[in-house]
Amino acid sequence: MADSSALVRPRVSRARTLQLDRQGVLNSALPVSDLDRHASPDRETRDLLQFAAEHFNLSARACGRILRVARTIADLGSADAITVHHVSEALLFRQLDGEGLYAYVGATPRLRPHEVRPGSGIH
């Protein structure tokens, strides 16, 4: 069951304020030069992104967009750092050739079944 707009609105507002306070712009406008500072993933998360980039032939620009979305997902959850979960969720939103990546993310060597959130669409 999805959260109602009334429940989501304050969380989105907090995330926007956090982004503006942290970096002066929303994550969607974060320059590539600032991605390392504000959206730097740990080793396991970087491995997942690298796997996805190689497996799906993603460009550096596409990887940057995925990191921006992952940073936003982390902000919505009030997380300080981007994790495998955040990048996995960002990959779920990514579309390639009209087909979502959700069918493939579960096959990555770094994503373990206990790390998948119920209702995420990954089985």
C-alpha positions as CSV (number, residue, x, y, z in Angstrom):
1,M,0.0,0.0,0.0
2,A,1.4,3.4,-1.0
3,D,1.7,6.3,1.5
4,S,-0.8,9.1,1.1
5,S,0.3,12.5,-0.1
6,A,-0.3,13.9,3.3
7,L,2.3,11.5,4.8
8,V,4.8,11.9,2.0
9,R,4.7,15.7,1.7
10,P,6.6,16.5,5.0
11,R,9.3,13.9,4.1
12,V,9.8,15.4,0.6
13,S,9.9,18.9,2.2
14,R,12.6,17.8,4.6
15,A,14.6,16.1,1.9
16,R,14.5,19.3,-0.3
17,T,15.6,21.4,2.7
18,L,18.4,19.0,3.5
19,Q,19.7,19.1,-0.1
20,L,19.6,22.9,-0.3
21,D,21.3,23.2,3.1
22,R,24.0,20.6,2.2
23,Q,24.9,21.6,-1.3
24,G,23.0,24.8,-2.3
25,V,21.0,23.0,-5.1
26,L,18.6,20.1,-5.4
27,N,20.1,16.8,-6.2
28,S,18.7,16.9,-9.7
29,A,20.8,20.0,-10.3
30,L,24.0,18.8,-8.6
31,P,27.0,19.3,-10.9
32,V,29.0,16.3,-11.8
33,S,32.0,17.9,-10.1
34,D,30.1,17.7,-6.8
35,L,28.8,14.1,-7.1
36,D,31.9,12.7,-5.4
37,R,31.5,15.0,-2.4
38,H,27.7,14.6,-1.9
39,A,26.8,11.2,-3.5
40,S,29.9,9.1,-3.0
41,P,29.0,5.5,-2.5
42,D,30.9,2.9,-0.4
43,R,32.9,0.1,-2.1
44,E,30.0,-2.4,-2.2
45,T,27.6,0.2,-3.6
46,R,30.2,1.4,-6.2
47,D,30.6,-2.3,-7.2
48,L,26.9,-2.6,-7.8
49,L,26.8,0.6,-9.9
50,Q,29.9,-0.6,-11.9
51,F,28.2,-4.0,-12.5
52,A,25.0,-2.2,-13.7
53,A,27.1,0.1,-15.9
54,E,29.0,-2.8,-17.5
55,H,26.0,-5.1,-17.8
56,F,23.6,-2.5,-19.3
57,N,26.2,-0.4,-21.1
58,L,25.4,2.7,-19.1
59,S,27.2,5.9,-19.9
60,A,29.0,8.0,-17.3
61,R,26.1,10.5,-17.6
62,A,23.5,7.7,-16.9
63,C,25.5,6.6,-13.8
64,G,25.5,10.2,-12.6
65,R,21.8,10.3,-12.9
66,I,21.5,7.1,-11.0
67,L,23.7,8.5,-8.2
68,R,21.5,11.7,-8.1
69,V,18.4,9.6,-7.7
70,A,20.1,7.3,-5.1
71,R,21.1,10.5,-3.2
72,T,17.5,11.6,-3.2
73,I,16.3,8.2,-2.0
74,A,18.8,8.4,0.8
75,D,17.7,11.9,1.7
76,L,14.0,10.8,1.8
77,G,15.1,8.2,4.3
78,S,17.2,10.6,6.2
79,A,20.3,8.5,5.5
80,D,23.7,10.2,5.6
81,A,25.4,7.9,3.0
82,I,24.3,6.2,-0.2
83,T,24.0,2.4,0.2
84,V,23.5,-0.6,-2.0
85,H,19.8,-0.3,-1.2
86,H,19.6,3.3,-2.5
87,V,21.4,2.5,-5.7
88,S,19.3,-0.7,-6.2
89,E,16.2,1.3,-5.8
90,A,17.5,4.0,-8.2
91,L,18.2,1.3,-10.8
92,L,14.6,0.1,-10.4
93,F,13.5,3.5,-11.8
94,R,16.0,3.4,-14.7
95,Q,14.5,2.3,-18.0
96,L,16.5,0.7,-20.8
97,D,14.9,0.0,-24.1
98,G,11.5,0.3,-22.6
99,E,12.2,-2.5,-20.0
100,G,12.9,-1.8,-16.4
101,L,16.0,-3.1,-14.8
102,Y,14.1,-4.6,-11.9
103,A,14.2,-8.0,-13.6
104,Y,18.0,-7.9,-13.7
105,V,19.0,-6.2,-10.4
106,G,18.2,-9.4,-8.4
107,A,20.9,-11.2,-10.4
108,T,23.7,-9.0,-9.3
109,P,26.4,-10.7,-7.2
110,R,26.2,-7.9,-4.5
111,L,22.4,-7.9,-3.9
112,R,21.5,-10.5,-1.4
113,P,17.9,-11.6,-0.8
114,H,17.8,-10.3,2.8
115,E,18.7,-6.8,1.4
116,V,15.6,-6.5,-0.8
117,R,12.8,-4.6,0.7
118,P,9.3,-6.2,0.6
119,G,7.2,-4.7,-2.1
120,S,10.3,-3.6,-4.1
121,G,9.3,-5.9,-7.0
122,I,12.5,-7.9,-6.8
123,H,11.8,-11.6,-6.1
